[in-house]
Amino acid sequence: MADFDTIYEERETDEDIIDNYMIYVPDPIIIRGAGNVTIFGLSNRFETEFPQGLSGKVAPEEFKATITRINNVLRKSLPVNVKWLFCGCICCCCTLGCSLWPVVCLSKRTRHSIEKVLDWENSHLYQKLGLLWKLKKQRCDSSSMMEYVLVLEFIPKVPIFRPD
């Protein structure tokens, strides 16, 4: 009972201070191609279904509008890519593979167009919400082939209360 009125000084350790200022960033959301045609890893469309990890961060209508813009780019460019791929495969033996170069260039152009759409979306809406769209190459789950997927990353918030 003698310790009833005693005041003890509570000291925080460096580990406690560091734990108070840790930043939690959720795992990125990956949106895979949902089309039936894939040329050089790029599918002909992406699924517009709203992922649960985005609820409360982005409106489903905004997400669907972004995916629709990307799908429109794919819808315009991939039929031309398929035609050039078919022609390139027919002439491949005669040209020693050089007839496939137009398809490679068109595929690169399509990727750049998608990246431009994503950059526009990021700068006008998603960076303000703490999100970032990217087009990344990723290994398929079922095989050793590579595919392009849309990655929606969460931007960590700057801890303004953390000491220097």
Stockholm file with secondary structure:
# STOCKHOLM 1.0

chainA/1-164         MADFDTIYEERETDEDIIDNYMIYVPDPIIIRGAGNVTIFGLSNRFETEFPQGLSGKVAPEEFKATITRINNVLRKSLPVNVKWLFCGCICCCCTLGCSLWPVVCLSKRTRHSIEKVLDWENSHLYQKLGLLWKLKKQRCDSSSMMEYVLVLEFIPKVPIFRPD
#=GR chainA/1-164 SS CTTTTCCCCCCCCHHHHHHHTCCCCCCCEEECBCCSCEETTEESCBCCCCCGGGTTTSCHHHHHHHHHHHHHHHHHHHHHHHHHHHHHHHSHHHHTTGGGHHHHHHHHHHHHHHHHHHHHHIIIIITTTTEEEEEEEEECSSSSCEEEEEEEEECCCCCTTSCC
#=GC SS_cons         CTTTTCCCCCCCCHHHHHHHTCCCCCCCEEECBCCSCEETTEESCBCCCCCGGGTTTSCHHHHHHHHHHHHHHHHHHHHHHHHHHHHHHHSHHHHTTGGGHHHHHHHHHHHHHHHHHHHHHIIIIITTTTEEEEEEEEECSSSSCEEEEEEEEECCCCCTTSCC
//
